[in-house]
Structures are given as C-alpha cells and as structure tokens.
Amino acid sequence: MATKLDGAADNEAPRSKSGKLKHALHKAELAFIMEAHNGLSAKVVEEAGFEGIWASGLAMSAALGVRDNNEASWTQVLEQLEFMADATQIPILVDGDTGYGNFNNVRRLVKKLCQRGIAGVCIEDKLFPKTNSFIGEGQPLADMEEFSGRIKAGKDNQEDGDFQLVARVEALISGWGMDEALRRAEAYHAAGADGILIHSKKADADEILTFSREWAGRAPLVIVPTMYYATPTDAFRDVGVSLVIWANHNLRAALSAMRDTSRRIMEEQSLASVEGEVASVKEIFHIVGQGELAAAEARYLKPKVGEYKAILLAASRGSALGPLTERTPKCMLDIRGQPLLQRLVTIFNDAGLRDISVVRGYRKEMIDLANVRAIDNDAFAETGETASLECAADQLDGACVLSYGDILFRPYILENLLACSGDITAVIDARWRGAGHRAAERKVDLASCSRAFTGEYLDQEPVWLNAVHATSAEGGEEIGEPSGEFIGLIKLSAAGAEAVRQELAAMKSEGVLDAADLPALLNRLIARGERIEALYVTGHWLDVDDAFDLAKARNLV
C-alpha cells in the first residue's frame, strides 16, 4: 500500500492559511476540501468543518453567469477570492485554470494570491483560454517543458514561503494515456510543484487508483472524484491519496434549490409553501456576522445625541406559572435556550438600544445579564409597576423606551415605535381578541383610542390614546367597544420622559405610587393634558403569564 509523505508532524498546528494547506497535503490522514464560489458559500464550507476551500473555476464562473472558458477575467476571480478569504479562517486552494496565460501571467497571479492571503493555486497543463475538462474529447495539452516553466515562475515569485502550487495533469482526461500522465507528473514535480492533481472523467476510479499506485507517494496527490463518486473513500486512503476535492456540489445544490423555489413561487403566486423550507433571514444575518458588527458599534461608536435608553420592568415573580417560578423569576424562564429577558434585551440591542436598565425584584440574584444595568425594587412584593419604574427614575433623563420584562414581540414593532414622532407613544394591539390571550381568564389592559384601526397603509393621521382600562375575570370598569390592548411598550421623547418622571414624583407624594400600574400612569398623564399617540399593531407579540403563554413564546421565536 502506498503511503503519504511524512511532512510536518501531525501534532503541529500551523497558524497561517498556507501552512494549514501544506499540513493538509502532507499529514498522514486523508484531507478533504469543499467547493465554494463566493463569501457566503465559503462561510458555509468553514461552518461544516472542512479543512479548506476549493475555489472552483467552474463554480465561480457560473455564479457570475458566464462559461468556464476564462470568460471571467483573473482579476474578477481575484475579487471573489478576496471576499472568500476575508470571510473565513481556513485555507483556500484556487482553481487557477491554466494560470491565465504563460509563465508571466502565472508569476503575477501567484504574487497577487499571496498578497490576499490565498493558501495555494492549482494550474492545469492545457492551453489558454481553457475549456472545461468535461467538454469534448482529446483536448490539446500544453507543451510539458513550457508548462514546467509556468510552475517554476510561480514558485520563484511566491511571497509566502508556505504557498502551495499544485500541478493538475490532464493526460488521462484528454486520452493521452497512463505513461504520459506519469511522465508529466514527474516533470512537474521536478519543476517545483508542491502536489500533483490527477484528473479523470471515467465513471470508475480504476485509472486514478492505478496512477496512485504507480506514483507511490513521490509528492502529495490530489483527486477530484466528481465522476467516480461511487468509489468508497477508503479506496483513496489505501493508495495514499493526500487530498480529496469535492469540486462543485455547493453550486449544483444551490441551482437545484433556486430553480425549485422560483418555480413554486411562480406557480403558486405565494410564499406560503416555501417559507418554512428556506433559510431564515436571521440565519443569513448570523452567518455573515451581523452580531459582530453590533458589538463593534457598541465599542467604537460614540452614543448619538438623543439615543434611546430602555427600562425593562421585571420585578414580579409570575405566580400564575406555579412551580416554574418557585426558584426562577418568570423573566428568566427558558425560551428555546435563552432566558425570556435575554431575548427581549436582544431585540432592543438589534434596534440599536445599548443602554438598558432592568428593574428586578423577585429572586433578583438570578437576573444577571451582560451589558445590562440592574436596578433593585426590594419592595416588589408590596408594590406594582409604577413603583418599579420610580426606582429607575434617574434613567428618565432623555429619550427612553419602557417595556414590561415578560413580553416578546417581532422586532418590526420596536422599529416602528422608534419611528413615531410623538413625545409619548403607546403600542396598542388592534386584534387583541384574536391574539389568543384568553382575555376572560386574566387581566387585560384594554385601550380606548380616538379612532379604530383601519388597516389602510396610507392612513397617516395620528391616533390618540383616550384611556386604558383594566379588565379581568373578576370584573372591571365597564367600557364600550375597545380599540385594542395595551401591550406594555411605550416610547418617550426627552420631553415625554420628563413628564413621566414628574408624574411619578406626584404619585409618590400623593401616596398612590405603590399600588399603581402603567395604565394608571398613562391615564394620569392624559388627565393632565399630555397627548399620547397610539401605535396600532396587529398581533405578533405576547406576554408570558402562564404555561400556555410560555409554550407560545417558544413558538414565537
């Protein structure tokens, strides 16, 4: 059985990308790299755990909508490679076609690849402009000596000592026979090639395995089993193959998926059947590193004038949840791997709100989130929402968003709220009856507004909040037809925050602060002449009061 070169010890951990590719070629175990054609697919390859990326000429050309005949210039390919290299930490081996010309083109190509952190290039012994190996028969090959000159020029001009140049032998695929393939491989190795890629378009791997045995490990051997895919991988290990390239399957998978999705949307004139089968926008944000940008903004950007703070009221236990909150406040209950409060904080962070205060009370030691200011209401058992808000009164020194700490909502609701121009704006769910909140079984803050929700997109006239009424199964204030439900989310301008701060002080002096809730605060503000704008939404939120709500929250996220 043939063996691979010993090369660097397998327990070494090369730091550079080129060093990692060199290690993959020389280590004892068979290595695998996967095709990518742009920055996103390169990230997918890295995420899957491959040791490296094959920057396929076919795939990059097709992604640009052109043929694999050097119709994409080498500078256009270089631009794609730069995005791929910036997006990943694993090495990239570039399908360099013929080197885009003679020795002069190759040495310039290698120099530019090294400058962009590309780990290696594979060039094939054919003529420029190239034709894809799977098209036609008996394609002409480059003169062996001339191609050896391309290899020498590339190696002489690499600025990275570990940069890998792989010579691709096309003799088998072009029908020139085994002897010619071996003769060319030996010449290219002597010219300085770091590895040999032997190619075949037969449906079985017989000639590849024969070549491998004859080659006997004189240099790392690379294969592309696109055509002989049914061959067991252990067969390649047995003959000492160093590196397997899965050459074009990401592009082909993407093409199949895009065709099917486009066809279905066209036929059905709807997204309903495909939405659950495609990646979410959130997944795209995640893989391209949107979170890193948010963290960088928090570190490097100075706070904007008038930037909003947030105050989250999370002091209560949530007794309706029974044993679930015996040791954990309901705001810290798990919602698909994250505490409810953490998910709420993330919504605010994603909207650009970094200065967040949480008023905590029950089992306050459990509420300890990074980059969140904790404010304690130690009298939480005897007081309500306005008392908790008053604990954070010194944070009402500018534009602010107030929120219950046990609600979740779609991010667009907060975005729309921040876009409102009023000094005080409260979010009202116009479809509260259909939101599944079981109004007859719990307290519901029903709102009366200056006019009902119309649903008209072009309706830009402001809606004003007249009052908020608390109702429950035990009864409450009798009201007419409600306009909707107050969801526990309020935006305050600097002037609005000052008005709230003053009203809290007045309530405290009158002795009514401790028993009051946010609807009571809103009603007092209205009574003293403040105009409170109502922002209508239609569902897409929930508050977590009991186990049924907890289950819905897990579905919402």
Secondary structure, 3 states (H helix, E strand, C coil): CCCCCCCCCCCCCCCCHHHHHHHHHHCCCCEEEEEECCHHHHHHHHHHCCCEEEECHHHHHHHCCCCCCCCCCHHHHHHHHHHHHHHCCCCEEEECCCCCCCHHHHHHHHHHHHHCCCCEEEEECECCCCCCCCCCCCCCECCHHHHHHHHHHHHHCCCCCCCEEEEEECCCCCCCCHHHHHHHHHHHHHCCCCEEEECCCCCCCHHHHHHHHHHCCCCCEEECCCCCCCCCHHHHHHCCCCEEEECCHHHHHHHHHHHHHHHHHHHHCCCCCCHHHCCCHHHHHHHCCHHHHHHHHHHHCCCCCCCCEEEEEECCCCHHHHHHHCCCCHHHCEECCEEHHHHHHHHHHHCCCCCEEEEECCCHHHCCCCCCEEEECCCCCCCCHHHHHHHCHHHCCCCEEEEECCEEECHHHHHHHHCCCCCEEEEEECCHHHHCCCHHHCCEEEEEECCCCCCCCCCCCCCEEEEEEEECCCCCCCCCCCCEEEEEEEEECHHHHHHHHHHHHHHHHHCCCCCCCHHHHHHHHHHCCCCCEEEEECCCEEECCCHHHHHHHHHHC
